[in-house]
Amino acid sequence: MIETVTIVGVGLIGGSFALGLKETGFQGRILGVSSERTLETAKRMSVIDQGVPLEEGVRQADLVYLAQPISQILEVIPRIGPWLGPEAVVTDAGSTKVQIDRMAQTHLPPGSFVGGHPMAGKESRGVEAAEGGLFRNRPYILTPSSHPQRANVQTLVELIRQLGCRIIELAPDTHDRMIAYYSHVPQIASTALAVTVSRTGSTRSIAGPGLIDMTRLAMSSYAVWKDILDTNESEIGPALDAYISVLKELRNTLRSPEMSQSFDSACRLAKSVRSDF
């Protein structure tokens, strides 16, 4: 049974998870571990019930939800193992999984960890941007351990399902390979387009919805993406190579009938990824 949830990192994702739980009728306590200013804001917004230090929060928790940047998750995992209760479980919301899973399998009790990645977000950061429906109708990827899992892992899965998520289970390495294409390359492509246009010196007054749509991700903060790029370079590199190869193909077929086939293929994919939303 999960009666106390401790959110470590009460920002956009951690705060949205907490608000989502409350909106589904969760009756337990939600504790927060974050900076003093963030905790004050989170309490004022009724995101959390109480702010606590890390050790106190972990010792009281039935579920520990790590929603920090990846580098901080990797730093925290080795510390919290001795503080976990016998049935407590830990999950995270990191955008890459292999290094986090490896750290958890090394330092946490067997069966106590299940990696997670909610496929949701905003360009804005911080608990002020949190919203209870952020995960609704979005994929939520889980990377379960191969160890026999603690009973509260299944309770965690049910809590996530109640948020309105579509749960998908993947191995950590499969997750990182697929997410390079589905999330990481789109970010870099948007950034590259924005850099390209900025170097033309063109006036912004002629920008239309195409450029606005394509550069939305370019508003994301490098501070958020640095850890992602650092921990998934081995998968992002080949995915970028594949993208660059297609760009070169398109460059060489601008006036060729083959371009029609590329448009048709792209259209099918674009419609497909929108069909679930």
N, C-alpha and C positions, 0 to 999 in steps of 0.2 A: 504493500500500500504506500502510495506517495502522498504524504501529508505536508511535508515541508520541502519547498523548492528554493535553492540558492542560485541566484543568477550572478555569475562572475563576469562583470563587464556589462553594466546596465546602459547600453547605448541603443542604437536603432534596432538591432536584431534582438538583443537580450530584453530590451524594454517591450518590444512587440510581442515576444514570446510570453512575457509576464501578462501583458494586457489581454492577449488572446486567451490565456488560461482563465483569467477572471471573467471574460465575456462568455466562456463556455460553462461557467458555473462552478469552477474550482473553488472549494471551500477551505483549502489549506492555507498555510502561511507562505508568503513569498519574500525571501530575504535578498538583499542586494549587497554585492561587494564591488565598490568602485571608488572614484574620488569623492571627497566630501561634498564638493559642489554638485556633482552628478547625483549623489544620493539625496541631497536636499531637494533637487528638482524632481527626482523620481518619486519621492514621498509626497511632494506637493501635487503631483499629477496622479497620485494613487496607483502608480506602476508597481511599487513594492510596499510592503508593510513595515519593513525595518531595514536599516543599513547596519552591517556588521563587518568586523575584520574577517579576512579569509579563513583562518583556522576555525573561528567560531561558526562561520557560515557552513563550512564543510562538515564539521562535527555534528551539526544539527540537521543536516540535509538528508532526505531520502533520495533526492535528485539534485545533482550538481550540473548546472548548465553553463558551459564555458563559451562565452560570446565575445571574447577579446580578439584583437588581431592575432594572427597565427603565431608570430614570434612569442607573444605573451602566453598563449595557450601552451606552447612547447616548454616555456619556462615554468609554468604553474603545475603541470601534470606531475613532475617528479616530487613535488612538495606535498601533494594532497593525499597520496596513498595511505600514509599512516593514520590520517584523520577520518577516513571513511568508516561509516558504520557497517555492520555485517551484511546488510541487505541494500545498502546505498548504491546507486548507479550514477555514472558520469556520462554525459554526452557533450558534444561541442557543436559549434556552428561554423567551423572553419571552411574556407573555400577550397582548400586542398586537403587530402586525406592521408596519403602514404606516410609522411613524416609524423603526423599526429598519431596515427594508428600505431606506428612502430614505437613511439614514445610511451603510449598508453599500455601496450602489451608488455613493455619492459618494467614499468613502474607502478601500475595499478593492479589490484587483485584480479585474478582470472575471472572473467565473466561479468566484471563490473562496468565495462566501458562499451559503448556503442557510438561510433562516429556518426556525425550528422552534418547535413548541408542543406539548409532551406534555400530554394532557388527563388529568392525574393530580395528586394532591396530598393533603395532610392539613391539619388545623387547626394542628398542631404544626409548628414550624420548626426549622432547624438540622440539622447533619450527624448529630446523635444520633438523629434520627428517620428517617434514610435507610434504605431497604431495597431489595434487589436486584430484587424482584418488583413494585415500585411501578407500573411502566408496563405490566405484563403484561395483555393483553386490553383495553387502553385505546387510544383513537384517538391517533395522533401526527401532528399536522398539519405538513406541510412547505410552504414557499412558495419554490419554486426560482426562481433568477434566469433571465431571458430570454437571458443571455449563454451562449455555449458553456461548459459546465462542466468543471472540472478532474476528472481521472479519480477522485480520491479522494472526490468527492461520491457516486458510485455505491457506493463502499465504505462510506461513512457510512450510506447508505440500508440497506445489507445489515446493518450493525451494529444499527441501530434495529429492523429486522425480526426479528433474532435475539433481541431483548429480549421478543418476543411481542406487539409493537404492531401495530395496524391502521393502516397509513400512508394518509393522505389528503392529496392535493395541492390547494391553494387559492391563488388570487392574494391578496396581502396585504390589499387592500381588502375582498375577499369574506370573508376570515378575520375581519377586525375587525367587519364587519357581522353575521355569523352568531354569533360568539362573544359579542357583546353580548346576544343572546337566550339562548344556551345556557349561559353562564357568568356574565356580569356582572350581568344583571338578577336571576338567582336569588340572587346574593350580596346585592344591595341589598334584594330582597324579604324575605330571611331577617332581615337587619338591621332592616328596617322593622317586621316583625312583633314582633321581640324588644323594640324600643323601645316599640311600642304596648302590649304586655302589661305591660312594666315600669312604664308610666305609670298603669296601673289600680290599682296597689297591692295586687293580689291575692296571696294566699299561694301559695308554690311547692308546697305539699304536695298540691295537687289537680292538678298538671301530669301529663298522660298522654303516651303515645308520640307522639301527633300533634304536640304542641308540641315535644317533644324532637327529632323528625325534622325539623320545619320550621325550627328554630332552630340546627341543627347548623352551618350556614355562618356564623351570627352570631358564632361563636367565633373567626373568622378575624381576623387583625391588620390594622388600618388601615395600618400601616407597609408591609405587602405590597400593599394595594389602592390606596394613594394614587397610585402611578405608573400603574396601570391606568386609574383614573378620569381622570387628567390627560391620558393619551395616546389615550383612546378616547371622550372626551366627545361627539364629533360623532355617534357611533353609539349610545352608551348612552342619550343623551337621547331620540331617537325611539323606541327600544325600550322605555324606561320609559313614554313617552307611550302607546304601544300597550297596555302592561300596565295602566296606570291606566284606560284606556278600557274594557278588559274588566272590571276591578273595578267600574267604574261601571255597566256593563251588568248584572253579577250583582247589584249592590246594588238595581237597579230591577226585577229579576225573581225576587226571593227566593221569592215565592209563585205564580210563573207556571209553566205547563207548559214554557216555554222553558228553565227551569233544568234539566230532564231532558236536553235536547239538549246543554247545556253540560257536564253530568256525563259524558255518553256520549263526547263529543268529547275531553274531558280524559283519560278512561280509556283511550281508544285511543292517545293520545300517550304516556301514562305506560307502558303496556305495550310500546309500540314502542321507547322509549329503553332499556328494560330487556332487550330481547330479545337484545342482543349481549353481555350480561354474565353 
